[in-house]
Structures are given as C-alpha cells and as structure tokens.
Amino acid sequence: MQVVSGLLRRVPWIFARSRRSASYLVLVVLVATLASVHIWGSPNKRSYLRRNVLEPVIVPSRTDLLEARIGKRSFKSTRDYSRIPFFRKQDITAYVFNTEDIVYEDCAEVQYNNLIESHVEDSDVQIDLAKVRQMLISKSDYWHKLFTASDEEQWSVNHVVRKRWFAFGTSAVWYPEGDCYLVYTRVIYSDAGIKDKPNISVVYAQAYDKDWNELIGKKFNYYDVKMPEYVQEELDSLWGFIADLQCEEYKNNPEQYNRCSKENQPRIKETQLRINEIEAHYSITYPTVLDIDFIVHGLFSGPEDPRAFLMGAPGKIQEPILVFNMQATEHRRMHSFRPHRRNNALIEYSRTDGELRNQEKNWAPFFHYRQDEKIDFPDEQIYFIHDFTPMNVLRCSLFDGSCVVAFDEEPAKKDKLSLIRGGTQYIRFPSIIPEVKDWQMWVGFAKSHIPPCGCGGNFYRPQLSLLVESEGKYHLEFLTPTLDFGIDVLNWSGDGSKCDGHNVLNPNTISNWEVVGQDEATGLYEDYLTLTISEADIKSSFVTVRGVLNYVLGVYGKKEIKDTYNVDSKTLEVNKFTASCIGVSAQLFCKEYGESH
C-alpha cells in the first residue's frame, strides 16, 4: 500500500494549488483503486510484488506460496532458455518428513510425486591440463619437484598429462558483478596414474560468458585491498610505455614496422610481466590456479571436492566462496577459500563446543538470509548441514573458522545415517518469490551413497531436497532418493556405461536459479536451475532443470505438512520411517539400474 499512501499525502497540496481539485481527487482515487487491485488481486489469487530486494514481501504461511502471483513484468534472465532444444520430463518421487499423522504401513503415506524437466548440455567442461601443469611447475623449483617424477624426464608433455593428470568435479556459479560464470575445477597429479590416489590436488579457476565461451584475462579486484593512487599512476605510466613501443610511426612501411616490432617485443614482454606482478597484489586474473596453501602429506594433499557459490544477499555485494575438504596437520578438515580476497582468504573449520571426526567432508553449506540479532557479525556466519538424518547443523565464523552446534535433532545418537551426504550448497528461493513469516527455506542437492547394491561398487546419485528453518529448528521437508536426469552414467573406467567399479553421478554446485515467468491462471512458474554434475570423477557437465520451483512448492498442495516442527519422539519416529523409505527406494533404483547396465 506504499503507492497508495504516497499519493494520498499529496492531496492537500493538490487542493491548495489548483481550482480543479475535484478532478485531481477523482484521479487520485482512481489511481489508488487500480494500485490496490494490482497489488492484491482477487481474494483467491494474491499478487505479491517485491518493491526491491531489501524490502521482501512476507506471506503468512508456506501454503500461501501456492496462491502467490508475482504480476506481469519483464524478467531479465542470464541466458536465452528458448535456445535449449528440448527438455526431458520425469515423474520424480520424493518422501516427506514433517507430515501429519501416519500409520507406518506403507511408504505411499509419505510419498510425493511431481514432474521435473531437464536438459543435459552436450559439451562437458574442458581443461587444458598441459597449461595447468606448466603454470604449476614454473612457479619454483620446489613446485617443479612436487608435480614431476624422475621417470617423466623422457616422456613428452602430452604423454605425462594423459597418464598422470586428471580434472573433474567442476563447480560453476553465475557471478552478477562480472556478468560471467566463475568455474572452479579440481585438478590432480598422481605419479601412480590412478585418479583416486592423487599426490596433490589444486583448484583451477576459469571465467566463462553466458554462452560458455572462456574469458581469457578476466580480472577482478580484491574486495579487501584498494590500489593506492601512486600505484595506479605507475601502471598508467607502464601502459603508456607499452603504447610508445607499438611502432605506430612505421605502419605505412611494413619492413620497418616488422623490424621495429621485433626489436621492441622483449621490452614489451618484460613490461607486461611487471604490470602483471603489480596488479596481482590488487586483483585476480582468470584463468589461474588458486593460491591455496596446503601441507604436503604424501598422498591426498591439497584441496579436494571444491564447491563454489556466492555469499551475500541479492542487491548487496556478492562474492564467490569455495568450500572443500583438505588434510590439515593431523586430520582431514573442512575449509573455505574466498578467491577475491587477499587477506584471511583461507579458513579451516573447527568445533569450539565439541569434537569433530578424524575425517570430515561432505558438509552442505548455506547462509541465513534473515539476521539473528543474538549473533555477533551475522553477515560473517556460514552454516553447514553436518549430518542429514538425524539433522545436525553447525554455525561457523568466517573470521576464524570456529563452529558451534546450531541445531542437533538427536544429540545422543552417534551413528548418523551415511546414506545421505552433502552435495551442492543450499540456496534460497529466487528473490522474486515471497518469503514466509518466521520461516527460512532453501533448496539443494544432497547425494545418496549406497554400498554395493547391484551396480558395481559404491553407487552415488543426486537427491533434490528442501531445507527449512523456524525458531532455530532445521529439518528437511522432503528428499528424493535418487535423480539421474536420464543419464547413462559413465563407468569408473571411463569406457562406457556398464556397471563396473564405482558408479558415480555427483551434484557439485547450483550455478544459478531464476524465474522468467508465471502463468497467472495456474500460478505455475517458469523457472530454470543450472546444476553442475560430475560422472565417474572424469567428466563434468551442466544440467538445466526446469520446474524445480513448482516441484518444491507443490508438496504443500499434495501432502499434509505440519505448520510447526517439534523435536519429539513422534516426529523422530516419522523421520526414521521416511528415511527407511528413502533407503529402500534408493536400493531398488540401484538394483534396477544395475540390471539394465
């Protein structure tokens, strides 16, 4: 009603300044009436218009999201989704947790089905491993020794790369500030030539435009370092020096121009190197190997399973952050790294109110989008799902990595279910969607980890899920046992799709999620979510998923979800029953997939 009240405040001024006051009053009332209709719509179809990202629209309950109408407007999308040739429809099964009374006789009681459409991009992410190798071995003699072996001296570079270098686990995120995708890939060197026995892992960073063309030389200034004026003046002088060496005065004389260019090339190259060295103190240039410090422990050194996403709310400053596991002094620990920061970029996470396991990995990160006034520096807090069932959430400081338990559903239960593990980050709904009073909601992809079940060794698949929080209590609203987007997953040896070795389809990162329209009559959204996935620790691809928002919200129309979440014996009983249904369904899918492959 802000539009209406703003107009009415002008009424006295209108009467004072014009004899045609009656006409103005009619105009004001008419505009106010139209604004009211536009904002609120009919009683059954409320239109929730977000005036700006800093002033969110709030609806009373989660079920009210089904009736929300976002109005007709021009939607700006990062991609032209109409160019995608086709989408594959799938009827996806999920199982809900926080349901009304059930009798525990049949998993159909907690089963939810709806449609999702997906398109797997034809091209996978390509990494020039010879280029990455050269970047590393040219750093210093020490780095050269780390990434070479004596028997490689007689080999060609192509042979070394083919036998001992691997790239997989690509994680990409759309970066509005740069109008590009930031893409981070794990690159490993194994002197044994075995991809799951690496000596060292590093993270290779690239930038791509919206059509997936690589941007060479893309620069971003560090958030926490400002270039002094005198340094900028020095850079301007060096660029001017290079400009003077371009031999422009000889352009009409090809022979003299070529001679001059050849003579000046060494000085140009030397000056360009000096410029790069200066700028490296104040900016990062893509592509590059991220400067992440690690301890050399023999095998399995360096960052593993990097997951990239943005921190910061829409409309505010957003910056990329990576979460990964890495061997610390004694144990494997979770870390984060902010590539667009110069200071305190690398953080190791630890518990201040308890112990961590010897090996920590697969934490699922997310950020609160409503500040808790009881917490100091809420913008510098990151949250992790440490365990899914029973739910255990950690709140950690981005200053020093200290973590405390934010929520533990069953503190006494130590044998956490290993079927569900962290996959992507969890992200809030697109900003055009109303928020729900007293609730926070996030969507993410966990991953199922199933022991031998009929398809080779361990079996991994993405799992779509909805995470919610209210009054400090977190839970999954639903979880799909498996998702494969219709992919015949590459086998572990990389020579087909027959089940042998491990069968791995991992979700890496939600790159982007946006709404481009809504059907006013049905309320169904046209939304697109871009997901990066990896197959067999060999191939990384992008999947565009359409209809995630309708799938997520549809659960409130098809299932009886409780208005509150109470951590009591009855709730835990329902959760265990749902988890058992997920396990049975995932095992059955694995068996059937094995029979067909």
Helices and strands as residue ranges (DSSP letters): H 2-8, H 11-17, H 21-40, E 58-59, G 62-67, G 81-83, E 88-96, G 107-110, E 111-120, H 129-137, H 141-146, G 150-152, H 157-164, E 165-175, G 176-178, E 180-189, E 200-208, E 218-221, H 229-244, G 248-250, H 254-279, E 283-286, E 288-289, E 304-311, E 319-327, E 332-337, E 346-348, E 350-351, E 364-366, G 378-380, E 381-387, E 392-397, E 402-408, E 420-421, E 427-428, E 435-436, E 440-450, E 459-470, E 473-479, E 503-518, E 525-535, E 539-546, H 548-558, H 569-596
